[in-house]
Amino acid sequence: MNTAVISAGSNINPDENLSRAEEMLRGEMRVAACARRLVTKPVGFARQPDFVNTAFLVETPLDKTRLTALLKGIEASLGRVRGPERYGPRTIDLDIAVFNGEVADNDVYARDFLRTLIIEVEPGMKERLAR
């Protein structure tokens, strides 16, 4: 069994889309913990609503590649459209932040809120994420 911390963010109907994403994850794997929701300012493209972010600690038999594919499928089913603006508004953004105790997304080091959410669901990562 693999463990992962999935980061989640939305700025289009965020409460609804984050809840639906959590339900979909629970239908596919065990969600062991869910972080609180934090509101953050957009990065890159500022003229859009604030984001609501959270993180899920999951246990899954899927390897990293298959888990990524599952997350992209959930994004698509929740109406995620990938346009020319990489940091534009989105219904949902799901990424593997940590996989089996190893940081899997460099955004973890660039975004304080992401480290906060990871430590909330996986306190054992605190020392590894200290910079």
Secondary structure by P-SEA (a helix, b strand, c coil): cbbbbbbbbbccaaaaaaaaaaaaaaacccccccccbbbbcccccccccbbbbbcccccccccaaaaaaaaaaaaaaacccccccccccccccccccccccccccccccccaaaaaaaaaccccccccccc
